[in-house]
Amino acid sequence: MRERMLFLSAQNQTAEDLEGEMRTGSILEILLGKFDIDLLTYGSANQTVSIKERTALTVHNINEDYTTWRPMLRPLHKLRNFSNLSHIDKDMKNTILELCRSNNYKHVFISHVLLGKCIDMVRNLLPEASVITDTYSFANGSGGSAGETGKLSRNNPYNKLNAAWDRRNKRRLMNKTGLLLATSEWDALAFKSLSFADARKVHVVPHFIKMNEYETFAEPVTKENLIVLHWNMNMRLGIDAARVFFKKTYPMIKEQVPDIKSYIISSEVHPEVMTLIKEDESVIVTGPVNSSAEYIRRSKAVLVPILEGCEVSRNILESWALKTPVVTSSIMCEKLNCEHNRNILLANTSVEIVGSVLNLLKNPELGAIIADRAHETLLKNYEMNHVKSKILSLV
């Protein structure tokens, strides 16, 4: 008889957490291979799980039900991120109590958006249970984005206070959890450095994708003078990056390759950016799409957000799966096993971006070599079957 696990998840309200939700859904699918799971989810229960695995899954969905004053009862430092979810433990409390009292769970998984009061509640109800936590966004720090590294940001007292809160919260999380999943060696070291006693609990589970989702795109295709742009225009840094690109960088690329076309993969385009591209017929905004794979596989380069402080690892992995070379900044590759001019092109300035993109547009042979190496890296490190064995060996 298979062991039963409690899996706590939630749909985050912010668009930039789509990658985190997909990661949580994939981890759920992996764990269903070993456990029967009670999934307690808040806001949505649309995790993509195969029909076969759904027989082992029981979903308990809690709909959002809160008023605007409830988050204000929280300490100020908890309003930095996900303030719309700061009431969540109150709404989930009764169901968590009922499930924990009805089942003597030995394993409980808590997704990254619920690493607040939920873990305290579970530890009190199930003191002997092994609590598994995923630190997908928690590891990035809540006090500011990765791109905010200037002098003003470092000396800002509020950012210093937020950083102190982050360190304290990370130490407390490590103390309460039995297994902490970090997204990269860099994040794992950041956690381990805070508590030597709890360092053994930290293990790296990188971002990963399912290659079978891309099998329909396996047929060879002729690459076009096309680039695909991934920008999150819900963030100021993403808006600024796109604005600088189309105002300064793209005209230089277009001057060298007049027949170039650019596809913006984004659900919405900020008005500041739209003003720059509305007269340019070479720039096409896809709007919401179920999959950007068809655009990516036909393009000669994918440009992932430059200096944007949000998670974009999945965009890079998708491009690797479709054998399309990626141009991105070194900041965005701290969490991936990549090397400049081997399986990726790194560009941190407008001049470097222009040079890298033109290199791929004018030298398809180079793009093919980089794409093949990237595809090999993906299969060895970031494919679901590779990650699955590691996760199941840890729980």
C-alpha positions in Angstrom: 0.0 0.0 0.0 1.4 3.4 -1.0 2.1 6.1 1.5 -0.2 9.2 1.6 1.3 12.7 1.2 -0.2 16.1 1.9 0.7 18.6 -0.9 0.0 22.3 -0.2 -0.1 24.6 -3.2 -1.7 27.8 -4.4 -2.2 29.8 -7.5 -0.3 33.0 -7.2 -2.0 36.1 -8.5 1.1 37.7 -10.2 1.8 37.0 -13.8 5.5 36.6 -13.2 5.0 33.5 -11.1 3.8 31.3 -14.1 7.2 29.6 -14.2 6.9 28.8 -10.4 3.4 27.3 -10.9 4.6 25.1 -13.7 7.5 23.9 -11.6 5.1 23.1 -8.7 2.8 21.1 -11.1 5.8 19.1 -12.4 7.0 18.3 -8.9 3.5 17.1 -8.1 3.4 14.9 -11.1 6.8 13.3 -10.1 5.7 12.7 -6.5 2.5 11.0 -7.7 4.8 8.2 -9.0 5.5 7.3 -5.4 2.7 8.6 -3.2 -1.0 8.9 -3.1 -1.5 12.6 -2.7 -4.1 14.9 -1.0 -3.6 18.1 -2.9 -4.8 21.1 -1.0 -4.8 24.0 -3.4 -5.8 27.6 -3.1 -7.4 29.6 -5.9 -7.1 27.0 -8.6 -7.0 23.2 -9.1 -5.9 23.1 -12.7 -2.6 21.3 -12.3 -1.8 19.3 -15.5 -1.5 15.7 -14.4 -2.0 12.7 -16.6 -5.2 10.6 -16.4 -3.2 7.6 -15.0 -1.7 9.6 -12.2 -5.0 11.3 -11.3 -6.1 8.0 -9.8 -3.6 8.7 -7.0 -4.6 12.3 -6.6 -7.4 13.8 -4.4 -7.9 17.5 -4.8 -9.2 19.8 -2.1 -9.8 23.2 -3.5 -10.3 26.4 -1.5 -11.6 29.4 -3.3 -10.4 32.9 -2.5 -12.5 34.6 0.1 -11.0 37.6 1.7 -11.5 41.4 2.2 -9.0 44.1 1.6 -8.4 44.8 5.3 -7.2 41.3 6.2 -3.7 41.6 4.7 -3.2 44.7 6.8 -3.2 42.7 9.9 0.1 41.2 8.9 3.6 42.5 9.9 4.9 45.1 7.4 7.7 42.9 6.2 5.2 40.3 5.0 3.7 42.9 2.6 6.7 43.0 0.4 5.6 40.2 -1.9 2.4 38.2 -2.4 0.4 40.5 -0.1 -2.8 39.2 -1.8 -1.9 35.8 -0.4 -0.9 37.0 3.1 -4.3 35.8 4.5 -4.0 32.4 3.0 -3.2 30.4 6.1 -6.5 31.6 7.7 -8.5 30.5 4.8 -6.8 27.1 4.6 -6.6 26.5 8.3 -9.8 24.4 8.8 -9.1 22.2 5.8 -5.5 21.6 6.9 -6.7 20.8 10.4 -9.2 18.3 9.1 -6.8 16.6 6.7 -4.0 16.3 9.3 -6.3 14.9 11.9 -7.7 12.4 9.5 -4.4 11.2 8.1 -1.1 10.6 9.8 1.0 12.0 7.0 4.7 11.2 7.1 5.5 13.6 4.3 4.1 17.1 3.6 5.2 19.2 0.6 4.7 23.0 0.8 5.1 25.0 -2.4 7.1 28.2 -2.6 4.1 30.6 -2.3 3.0 29.1 1.0 6.3 29.3 3.0 4.7 31.4 5.7 2.3 30.4 8.5 1.4 27.1 6.8 4.7 25.5 7.7 4.2 26.4 11.4 0.7 25.0 11.3 1.8 21.7 9.8 4.8 21.3 12.2 2.5 21.8 15.1 -0.1 19.3 13.8 2.4 16.7 12.5 5.6 17.1 14.5 7.0 13.8 13.3 6.3 14.4 9.6 9.1 15.2 7.1 8.3 18.7 5.6 9.5 19.2 2.1 9.8 22.8 0.9 10.6 24.3 -2.5 12.3 27.7 -2.4 11.8 28.6 -6.0 11.2 32.3 -5.4 12.0 32.5 -1.7 15.7 31.9 -2.6 15.8 35.0 -4.8 15.1 37.3 -1.9 12.1 39.5 -1.5 13.8 42.8 -0.9 14.5 43.6 -4.5 15.1 42.2 -7.9 18.3 40.8 -9.2 18.9 43.8 -11.4 18.9 46.3 -8.6 22.5 46.3 -7.7 23.3 50.0 -7.8 24.7 52.2 -5.0 21.3 53.6 -4.2 19.7 50.2 -3.8 22.6 48.9 -1.6 22.4 51.9 0.7 18.7 52.1 0.9 17.8 51.4 4.6 14.5 49.7 3.6 16.4 47.2 1.3 18.9 46.5 4.1 16.0 45.8 6.5 14.4 43.5 3.9 17.6 41.7 3.4 17.9 41.2 7.2 14.3 39.8 7.3 15.2 37.5 4.4 18.2 36.1 6.2 16.2 35.5 9.3 13.3 33.9 7.5 15.7 31.6 5.6 17.3 30.4 8.8 13.9 29.8 10.3 12.7 27.9 7.2 15.8 25.7 7.3 15.2 24.9 10.9 11.6 23.9 10.3 11.9 21.9 7.1 13.2 18.3 6.6 14.2 18.7 3.0 14.7 22.1 1.3 14.8 22.1 -2.5 16.9 24.9 -4.0 16.9 25.8 -7.7 20.6 26.1 -8.2 24.0 25.5 -6.6 24.2 29.2 -6.0 20.9 29.4 -4.1 21.8 26.2 -2.2 25.1 27.7 -1.0 23.3 30.9 0.0 21.0 28.8 2.3 23.8 26.6 3.6 25.9 29.6 4.6 23.2 30.7 7.0 23.1 27.5 9.1 25.8 24.9 9.2 23.6 22.6 11.3 20.8 22.5 8.8 23.0 22.6 5.6 22.5 18.8 5.1 18.8 19.5 4.4 19.5 21.6 1.3 19.5 19.8 -2.1 19.5 21.2 -5.6 16.6 20.5 -7.9 17.1 22.7 -10.9 14.4 24.0 -13.2 13.3 21.3 -15.7 11.0 20.6 -18.5 9.3 17.5 -20.1 10.8 16.7 -23.4 7.7 14.8 -24.6 5.9 18.1 -24.8 8.2 19.1 -27.7 8.1 15.8 -29.6 5.6 17.2 -32.1 8.2 19.8 -33.0 11.0 17.3 -33.6 10.9 17.6 -37.4 13.8 19.7 -38.9 12.8 23.2 -40.0 14.5 25.9 -42.0 15.5 28.7 -39.7 14.4 32.2 -40.7 15.8 35.7 -40.1 13.6 35.8 -37.1 14.2 36.5 -33.4 11.9 35.7 -30.5 11.8 38.1 -27.6 10.7 37.0 -24.1 9.9 40.0 -21.8 7.8 40.3 -18.7 6.3 43.7 -19.0 4.6 43.4 -15.6 7.8 44.5 -14.1 9.5 47.9 -14.4 12.9 46.4 -15.2 11.3 44.3 -18.0 9.6 47.4 -19.4 12.9 49.4 -19.3 14.8 46.5 -21.0 12.3 46.3 -23.8 12.2 50.0 -24.3 16.0 50.3 -24.5 16.2 47.4 -26.9 13.7 48.8 -29.4 15.0 52.4 -29.1 18.7 51.7 -29.3 19.6 48.1 -30.0 17.1 46.8 -32.5 17.7 49.6 -35.1 21.3 48.6 -35.3 20.4 45.0 -35.9 17.8 45.9 -38.5 20.3 48.1 -40.3 22.6 45.0 -40.9 19.7 42.6 -41.5 16.8 44.5 -43.2 14.5 41.5 -43.6 14.6 40.6 -39.9 11.3 40.0 -38.0 10.9 40.0 -34.3 8.2 38.2 -32.3 7.3 39.5 -28.8 6.0 36.6 -26.8 4.0 38.5 -24.1 0.4 38.6 -23.0 0.6 42.4 -23.1 2.9 45.1 -24.2 3.4 48.2 -22.1 2.3 51.4 -23.7 5.8 52.9 -23.6 7.1 50.0 -25.6 4.1 49.9 -27.9 4.8 53.5 -28.8 8.2 52.5 -30.1 7.1 49.5 -32.2 3.6 50.5 -33.5 5.0 51.8 -36.8 7.5 49.0 -37.3 6.0 46.2 -39.3 8.9 43.9 -38.6 7.9 43.6 -34.9 4.9 41.3 -34.3 3.2 41.0 -30.9 1.8 37.5 -30.5 -0.5 38.2 -27.6 -1.5 35.3 -25.3 -0.4 32.0 -26.9 -0.7 28.4 -25.6 2.8 27.7 -26.8 5.6 29.8 -28.2 7.3 26.6 -29.6 6.4 27.2 -33.3 7.9 30.7 -33.2 11.0 29.5 -31.4 11.8 26.6 -33.6 11.7 28.8 -36.7 13.9 31.5 -35.3 17.6 31.9 -35.5 17.9 33.4 -32.0 15.9 33.8 -28.8 16.5 36.9 -26.7 15.7 36.3 -23.1 15.2 39.3 -20.8 18.4 41.4 -20.3 18.9 42.7 -16.8 15.4 41.7 -15.7 15.1 40.5 -12.2 12.7 37.6 -12.6 12.8 33.9 -13.3 13.2 33.1 -17.0 15.0 29.8 -16.8 12.1 27.9 -18.4 12.2 30.2 -21.5 15.9 29.3 -22.0 15.2 25.5 -21.5 12.4 25.6 -24.0 14.7 27.2 -26.6 17.3 24.5 -25.9 14.6 21.8 -26.3 13.7 23.3 -29.7 17.4 23.6 -30.8 17.4 27.4 -31.0 20.4 29.4 -29.6 19.8 31.8 -26.8 21.2 35.3 -26.2 20.9 36.5 -22.6 22.8 38.3 -19.9 25.2 36.6 -17.5 22.9 37.5 -14.6 20.2 35.3 -16.1 22.5 32.3 -16.3 23.7 32.0 -12.7 21.2 29.2 -12.3 22.0 27.2 -15.4 24.9 25.0 -16.5 26.0 27.2 -19.5 29.1 28.6 -21.0 29.5 31.6 -23.3 30.1 30.6 -27.0 29.6 26.9 -26.1 25.9 26.4 -25.5 24.7 30.0 -25.1 25.7 33.6 -26.0 26.0 36.0 -23.1 25.6 39.7 -23.7 25.4 42.4 -21.0 25.5 45.6 -23.1 23.6 46.9 -26.2 26.8 46.5 -28.3 27.2 42.9 -27.1 23.6 42.1 -27.8 23.9 43.5 -31.3 27.0 41.5 -32.0 25.6 38.2 -30.6 22.3 38.5 -32.5 24.0 39.5 -35.8 26.5 36.6 -35.4 23.6 34.1 -35.2 21.6 35.7 -38.0 24.6 35.7 -40.4 26.2 32.5 -39.3 23.6 29.7 -39.1 26.3 27.1 -38.8 27.4 28.7 -35.5 23.8 28.8 -34.3 23.4 25.1 -35.1 26.5 24.1 -33.1 25.5 26.1 -30.1 21.9 24.8 -30.3 23.1 21.2 -30.4 25.4 21.6 -27.4 22.6 23.3 -25.5 20.2 20.4 -26.4 22.8 18.0 -25.0 23.1 20.0 -21.8 19.3 20.0 -21.4 19.0 16.2 -21.7 21.8 15.6 -19.2 20.7 18.2 -16.5 17.2 19.6 -17.0 15.0 17.0 -18.5 12.2 15.7 -16.2 13.3 12.1 -16.2 16.8 13.2 -15.0 15.3 15.3 -12.2 12.7 12.7 -11.3 15.1 10.1 -10.1 16.8 12.7 -7.8 13.6 13.9 -6.2 12.3 10.4 -5.6 15.6 9.4 -4.0 15.3 12.3 -1.5 11.8 11.7 -0.2 
